Amino acid sequence: MIYGIIAAILLGMGCGYLWLSTAAIPILDEVLLTALSFMVFVAGIEIGGNRHIIKKICNPKGLTLMVAIPTAVVIGSLVGGGIAGTLTGMKSEDAVLVSAGLGWYSLSSVVISTMYSVEIGTISFLTNVLRETLSFALIPLVARYNKIMSIGIGGASTMDSTLPVIIKYTDLHTGILGFVNGLVLTLLVPFLLSVFMPK
């Protein structure tokens, strides 16, 4: 499946670059939203159909993981962004702001472009799109060694687009943790953007 995902992404990028007209973008957005909603719906059915998994996760250890995973993802993303900014010569506050998108490219890029800088907003869009795209390839690889660690790669996307990949290459227990992680991060992104937005 991993090779199919990578091939599909590359093929889609090629088709979009060579043949896509701007008039088709709204139609593709609707198709993408419909397909994504269906994938998440199917993942929800699979999770909901295994009641023992839900009971298993609603214990002190499971609840601790629901807090610890998004906390670690936020810290890792912000620190990693700061380091990447230093290495590339980007201002550290701009690099941290880009990282605060946590993979939610549609919101972070618009907010940053509107409230701060179009250039940094564009970088945020590309960075967070790349994070989500790489997640499709990296989650299966990391899951071989550590299921929990594979959740952190996708950031906020583990609530929707990368959730089926997590379930496929780990298990339903990890899938629930991934969903909660994505939900928490999605709620945190607007707050983090406001905190790290240069005044």
C-alpha beads as a LAMMPS data file, in Angstrom:
LAMMPS data file: protein, C-alpha beads

199 atoms
198 bonds

1 atom types
1 bond types

-500.0 500.0 xlo xhi
-500.0 500.0 ylo yhi
-500.0 500.0 zlo zhi

Masses

1 110.0

Atoms # bond

1 1 1 0.000 0.000 0.000
2 1 1 2.817 2.427 0.819
3 1 1 4.168 2.320 -2.743
4 1 1 0.671 2.854 -4.099
5 1 1 0.196 5.910 -1.865
6 1 1 3.519 7.445 -2.898
7 1 1 2.825 6.713 -6.580
8 1 1 -0.655 8.249 -6.331
9 1 1 0.717 11.409 -4.700
10 1 1 3.446 11.812 -7.327
11 1 1 1.015 11.097 -10.178
12 1 1 -1.462 13.604 -8.783
13 1 1 1.228 16.255 -8.432
14 1 1 2.310 15.670 -12.024
15 1 1 -1.246 15.853 -13.376
16 1 1 -1.963 18.967 -11.346
17 1 1 1.184 20.683 -12.571
18 1 1 0.705 19.779 -16.238
19 1 1 -3.051 19.867 -16.823
20 1 1 -5.023 21.368 -13.932
21 1 1 -6.786 24.635 -14.640
22 1 1 -7.637 27.016 -11.823
23 1 1 -11.336 26.608 -12.664
24 1 1 -11.169 22.931 -11.649
25 1 1 -9.777 23.583 -8.159
26 1 1 -13.180 24.170 -6.436
27 1 1 -14.498 20.933 -7.991
28 1 1 -11.439 18.997 -6.808
29 1 1 -11.869 20.476 -3.322
30 1 1 -15.406 19.067 -3.193
31 1 1 -14.240 15.660 -4.467
32 1 1 -11.430 15.623 -1.901
33 1 1 -13.760 16.578 0.946
34 1 1 -16.255 13.874 -0.042
35 1 1 -13.571 11.175 -0.341
36 1 1 -11.967 12.239 2.939
37 1 1 -15.319 12.234 4.743
38 1 1 -16.008 8.717 3.461
39 1 1 -12.579 7.455 4.615
40 1 1 -13.045 8.913 8.091
41 1 1 -16.606 7.513 8.223
42 1 1 -15.326 3.998 7.423
43 1 1 -12.544 4.369 10.002
44 1 1 -15.176 5.447 12.548
45 1 1 -17.307 2.377 11.796
46 1 1 -14.291 0.137 12.311
47 1 1 -13.436 1.785 15.626
48 1 1 -17.050 1.895 16.858
49 1 1 -17.603 -1.752 15.967
50 1 1 -14.914 -2.824 18.428
51 1 1 -16.377 -1.801 21.784
52 1 1 -13.685 -3.625 23.736
53 1 1 -11.078 -1.331 22.175
54 1 1 -12.946 1.739 23.428
55 1 1 -13.208 0.223 26.913
56 1 1 -9.534 -0.674 26.790
57 1 1 -8.482 2.884 26.069
58 1 1 -10.754 4.502 28.684
59 1 1 -8.427 3.712 31.574
60 1 1 -5.690 5.713 33.348
61 1 1 -2.983 4.587 30.904
62 1 1 -5.102 5.361 27.851
63 1 1 -6.155 8.759 29.193
64 1 1 -2.528 9.582 30.009
65 1 1 -1.537 8.788 26.423
66 1 1 -4.354 11.002 25.121
67 1 1 -2.719 13.936 26.912
68 1 1 0.937 12.972 26.509
69 1 1 0.930 12.366 22.740
70 1 1 -0.415 15.771 21.608
71 1 1 1.743 17.495 24.227
72 1 1 4.854 15.781 22.855
73 1 1 3.827 16.584 19.270
74 1 1 3.400 20.290 20.056
75 1 1 6.741 20.526 21.876
76 1 1 8.563 18.506 19.220
77 1 1 7.062 20.501 16.351
78 1 1 7.875 23.896 17.854
79 1 1 11.401 22.950 18.947
80 1 1 12.060 21.210 15.625
81 1 1 10.782 24.247 13.747
82 1 1 13.051 26.539 15.725
83 1 1 16.077 24.345 15.002
84 1 1 15.188 24.104 11.299
85 1 1 14.856 27.880 11.151
86 1 1 18.291 28.342 12.687
87 1 1 19.865 25.891 10.239
88 1 1 18.251 27.534 7.197
89 1 1 18.829 31.131 8.239
90 1 1 15.141 31.827 8.797
91 1 1 14.163 34.014 11.747
92 1 1 13.433 31.711 14.682
93 1 1 10.093 33.380 15.473
94 1 1 8.964 32.867 11.873
95 1 1 10.090 29.235 11.894
96 1 1 8.223 28.534 15.134
97 1 1 5.120 30.262 13.742
98 1 1 5.219 28.030 10.654
99 1 1 5.586 24.965 12.900
100 1 1 2.591 26.060 14.984
101 1 1 0.375 25.024 12.060
102 1 1 0.944 21.400 13.163
103 1 1 -0.006 20.106 9.718
104 1 1 -3.222 22.129 9.360
105 1 1 -2.120 23.956 6.222
106 1 1 -5.476 25.374 5.127
107 1 1 -5.970 27.370 8.335
108 1 1 -2.409 28.283 9.279
109 1 1 -1.427 29.584 5.845
110 1 1 -4.484 31.848 5.579
111 1 1 -4.153 33.201 9.129
112 1 1 -0.422 33.890 8.776
113 1 1 -0.821 35.471 5.322
114 1 1 -3.654 37.704 6.516
115 1 1 -2.298 38.740 9.901
116 1 1 1.458 38.749 9.333
117 1 1 3.181 37.951 6.025
118 1 1 2.167 36.426 2.696
119 1 1 5.686 35.025 2.297
120 1 1 5.636 33.254 5.670
121 1 1 2.052 32.149 5.009
122 1 1 3.176 30.521 1.769
123 1 1 6.056 28.805 3.564
124 1 1 3.575 27.599 6.189
125 1 1 1.303 26.181 3.495
126 1 1 4.119 24.317 1.733
127 1 1 5.678 23.073 4.980
128 1 1 2.440 21.725 6.403
129 1 1 1.364 20.176 3.082
130 1 1 4.758 18.474 2.925
131 1 1 4.310 17.212 6.491
132 1 1 0.997 15.596 5.625
133 1 1 2.308 14.181 2.340
134 1 1 5.391 12.663 3.971
135 1 1 3.187 11.199 6.711
136 1 1 1.609 8.796 4.220
137 1 1 5.053 7.354 3.491
138 1 1 6.613 7.589 6.970
139 1 1 3.772 6.292 9.169
140 1 1 4.010 2.709 7.795
141 1 1 7.796 2.722 8.265
142 1 1 7.816 4.142 11.799
143 1 1 4.880 1.924 12.867
144 1 1 7.075 -1.139 12.376
145 1 1 9.215 -0.020 15.290
146 1 1 6.884 2.069 17.452
147 1 1 3.127 2.381 16.929
148 1 1 2.662 5.329 19.280
149 1 1 5.526 7.267 17.713
150 1 1 3.930 6.927 14.279
151 1 1 1.026 9.097 15.466
152 1 1 3.184 12.174 15.976
153 1 1 4.304 12.377 12.359
154 1 1 0.926 13.420 10.975
155 1 1 0.219 16.208 13.453
156 1 1 -3.353 17.474 13.202
157 1 1 -3.998 15.295 10.131
158 1 1 -4.256 12.150 12.294
159 1 1 -7.881 13.118 12.927
160 1 1 -8.799 12.774 9.259
161 1 1 -6.557 12.195 6.226
162 1 1 -3.830 10.064 7.839
163 1 1 -6.151 8.241 10.269
164 1 1 -6.890 5.358 7.847
165 1 1 -3.131 4.883 7.315
166 1 1 -2.526 4.720 11.074
167 1 1 -5.281 2.129 11.520
168 1 1 -4.023 0.097 8.552
169 1 1 -0.426 -0.121 9.793
170 1 1 -0.998 -0.231 13.565
171 1 1 -4.283 -1.229 15.222
172 1 1 -7.612 0.240 16.311
173 1 1 -6.255 1.139 19.754
174 1 1 -3.566 3.312 18.157
175 1 1 -6.142 4.630 15.681
176 1 1 -8.271 5.999 18.526
177 1 1 -5.206 7.648 20.059
178 1 1 -4.414 9.098 16.639
179 1 1 -7.921 10.508 16.268
180 1 1 -7.804 12.119 19.720
181 1 1 -4.332 13.497 18.986
182 1 1 -5.544 15.101 15.757
183 1 1 -8.631 16.521 17.451
184 1 1 -6.641 18.081 20.308
185 1 1 -4.040 19.534 17.936
186 1 1 -6.748 20.950 15.666
187 1 1 -8.230 22.774 18.655
188 1 1 -4.779 24.030 19.699
189 1 1 -3.646 25.414 16.323
190 1 1 -5.631 28.717 16.470
191 1 1 -4.364 29.315 20.014
192 1 1 -0.739 28.553 19.096
193 1 1 -0.902 30.800 16.035
194 1 1 -2.155 33.691 18.160
195 1 1 0.548 33.107 20.782
196 1 1 3.462 32.918 18.326
197 1 1 2.232 35.540 15.834
198 1 1 4.827 38.366 15.837
199 1 1 3.303 41.589 17.110

Bonds

1 1 1 2
2 1 2 3
3 1 3 4
4 1 4 5
5 1 5 6
6 1 6 7
7 1 7 8
8 1 8 9
9 1 9 10
10 1 10 11
11 1 11 12
12 1 12 13
13 1 13 14
14 1 14 15
15 1 15 16
16 1 16 17
17 1 17 18
18 1 18 19
19 1 19 20
20 1 20 21
21 1 21 22
22 1 22 23
23 1 23 24
24 1 24 25
25 1 25 26
26 1 26 27
27 1 27 28
28 1 28 29
29 1 29 30
30 1 30 31
31 1 31 32
32 1 32 33
33 1 33 34
34 1 34 35
35 1 35 36
36 1 36 37
37 1 37 38
38 1 38 39
39 1 39 40
40 1 40 41
41 1 41 42
42 1 42 43
43 1 43 44
44 1 44 45
45 1 45 46
46 1 46 47
47 1 47 48
48 1 48 49
49 1 49 50
50 1 50 51
51 1 51 52
52 1 52 53
53 1 53 54
54 1 54 55
55 1 55 56
56 1 56 57
57 1 57 58
58 1 58 59
59 1 59 60
60 1 60 61
61 1 61 62
62 1 62 63
63 1 63 64
64 1 64 65
65 1 65 66
66 1 66 67
67 1 67 68
68 1 68 69
69 1 69 70
70 1 70 71
71 1 71 72
72 1 72 73
73 1 73 74
74 1 74 75
75 1 75 76
76 1 76 77
77 1 77 78
78 1 78 79
79 1 79 80
80 1 80 81
81 1 81 82
82 1 82 83
83 1 83 84
84 1 84 85
85 1 85 86
86 1 86 87
87 1 87 88
88 1 88 89
89 1 89 90
90 1 90 91
91 1 91 92
92 1 92 93
93 1 93 94
94 1 94 95
95 1 95 96
96 1 96 97
97 1 97 98
98 1 98 99
99 1 99 100
100 1 100 101
101 1 101 102
102 1 102 103
103 1 103 104
104 1 104 105
105 1 105 106
106 1 106 107
107 1 107 108
108 1 108 109
109 1 109 110
110 1 110 111
111 1 111 112
112 1 112 113
113 1 113 114
114 1 114 115
115 1 115 116
116 1 116 117
117 1 117 118
118 1 118 119
119 1 119 120
120 1 120 121
121 1 121 122
122 1 122 123
123 1 123 124
124 1 124 125
125 1 125 126
126 1 126 127
127 1 127 128
128 1 128 129
129 1 129 130
130 1 130 131
131 1 131 132
132 1 132 133
133 1 133 134
134 1 134 135
135 1 135 136
136 1 136 137
137 1 137 138
138 1 138 139
139 1 139 140
140 1 140 141
141 1 141 142
142 1 142 143
143 1 143 144
144 1 144 145
145 1 145 146
146 1 146 147
147 1 147 148
148 1 148 149
149 1 149 150
150 1 150 151
151 1 151 152
152 1 152 153
153 1 153 154
154 1 154 155
155 1 155 156
156 1 156 157
157 1 157 158
158 1 158 159
159 1 159 160
160 1 160 161
161 1 161 162
162 1 162 163
163 1 163 164
164 1 164 165
165 1 165 166
166 1 166 167
167 1 167 168
168 1 168 169
169 1 169 170
170 1 170 171
171 1 171 172
172 1 172 173
173 1 173 174
174 1 174 175
175 1 175 176
176 1 176 177
177 1 177 178
178 1 178 179
179 1 179 180
180 1 180 181
181 1 181 182
182 1 182 183
183 1 183 184
184 1 184 185
185 1 185 186
186 1 186 187
187 1 187 188
188 1 188 189
189 1 189 190
190 1 190 191
191 1 191 192
192 1 192 193
193 1 193 194
194 1 194 195
195 1 195 196
196 1 196 197
197 1 197 198
198 1 198 199
